[in-house]
């Protein structure tokens, strides 16, 4: 019996891109970034327990331009994920589904970490 060709979802052709799409994707990406950021935090804590030499080496690595960019991205990820998570908690309570509060809370979740 030949395999049937299954139809694809029309989402790409029907729906237009909205802030909700972006925030959902960003929430998932920042969650993954927080998981990877735990590696840097663990490295720092282990270096702290390893003595002054290993702590100084970790300080040099995390204080380098690349390390600072990683820490800055991790900090943004933390604050965005936290604020967007609070936004979802309000939704779970049945609040903030109207258009204006939904968009305002989305922009606050994005701009809050930058403040």
C-alpha positions as CSV (number, residue, x, y, z in Angstrom):
1,X,0.0,0.0,0.0
2,X,1.6,3.3,-1.0
3,X,2.2,5.9,1.7
4,X,-0.2,8.8,1.7
5,X,1.2,12.3,1.3
6,X,0.2,14.0,4.5
7,X,-0.8,17.7,4.3
8,X,1.4,20.2,5.9
9,X,0.2,22.7,8.4
10,X,-0.9,26.0,6.8
11,X,0.6,28.1,9.6
12,X,3.3,29.6,7.4
13,X,0.9,30.8,4.8
14,X,-2.1,31.9,7.0
15,X,-0.7,33.4,10.2
16,X,1.4,36.5,10.2
17,X,4.4,36.9,12.5
18,X,3.5,38.3,15.9
19,X,5.3,39.3,19.1
20,X,3.9,36.2,20.7
21,X,5.8,34.0,18.3
22,X,9.0,35.7,19.0
23,X,8.6,35.7,22.7
24,X,7.8,32.0,22.7
25,X,10.9,31.2,20.8
26,X,13.0,33.5,22.8
27,X,11.7,32.0,26.1
28,X,12.8,28.5,24.9
29,X,16.2,29.8,23.8
30,X,16.8,31.6,27.0
31,X,15.8,28.5,29.0
32,X,18.4,26.6,27.1
33,X,21.0,29.4,27.6
34,X,20.3,29.2,31.3
35,X,21.1,25.5,31.2
36,X,24.4,26.1,29.5
37,X,25.1,29.0,31.7
38,X,25.1,26.6,34.7
39,X,28.3,25.2,33.2
40,X,30.0,28.6,33.6
41,X,28.6,29.0,37.1
42,X,29.8,25.5,38.1
43,X,33.2,26.2,36.6
44,X,33.5,29.4,38.7
45,X,32.4,27.6,41.9
46,X,34.8,24.7,41.4
47,X,37.6,27.2,40.7
48,X,36.7,29.0,43.9
49,X,37.1,25.7,45.8
50,X,40.3,24.9,43.9
51,X,42.4,27.6,45.4
52,X,43.7,31.0,44.5
53,X,45.4,29.9,41.3
54,X,42.4,28.3,39.7
55,X,40.1,31.1,40.9
56,X,42.5,33.7,39.2
57,X,42.4,31.6,36.0
58,X,38.6,31.5,36.1
59,X,38.5,35.3,36.7
60,X,40.8,35.9,33.7
61,X,38.6,33.7,31.5
62,X,35.2,35.1,32.7
63,X,36.7,38.6,32.7
64,X,37.9,38.4,29.1
65,X,35.8,40.0,26.3
66,X,34.3,36.7,25.2
67,X,33.6,35.8,28.9
68,X,31.9,39.1,29.5
69,X,29.7,38.7,26.4
70,X,28.7,35.2,27.6
71,X,28.0,36.6,31.1
72,X,26.0,39.5,29.6
73,X,23.9,37.0,27.5
74,X,23.4,34.8,30.5
75,X,22.2,37.8,32.6
76,X,19.8,38.8,29.8
77,X,18.6,35.2,29.6
78,X,17.9,35.0,33.3
79,X,15.9,38.3,33.5
80,X,14.0,37.7,30.3
81,X,13.1,34.1,31.3
82,X,12.1,35.3,34.8
83,X,9.9,38.1,33.6
84,X,8.3,36.1,30.8
85,X,7.7,33.3,33.3
86,X,5.9,35.7,35.6
87,X,3.8,36.8,32.6
88,X,2.8,33.2,32.0
89,X,1.9,32.8,35.7
90,X,-0.6,35.7,35.2
91,X,-2.0,33.9,32.2
92,X,-2.4,30.8,34.3
93,X,-4.4,32.9,36.7
94,X,-6.6,34.0,33.8
95,X,-5.3,37.6,33.6
96,X,-3.7,39.6,30.8
97,X,-5.1,37.8,27.8
98,X,-6.5,41.0,26.3
99,X,-4.5,42.5,23.4
100,X,-3.1,45.6,25.1
101,X,-1.9,43.9,28.4
102,X,-0.6,40.9,26.4
103,X,1.6,43.2,24.2
104,X,2.6,45.5,27.0
105,X,3.7,42.5,29.2
106,X,5.6,41.1,26.2
107,X,7.5,44.3,25.6
108,X,8.2,44.6,29.4
109,X,9.7,41.1,29.4
110,X,12.0,42.1,26.5
111,X,13.0,45.6,27.7
112,X,13.0,44.8,31.4
113,X,16.5,43.1,31.4
114,X,17.9,46.1,29.4
115,X,16.9,48.6,32.0
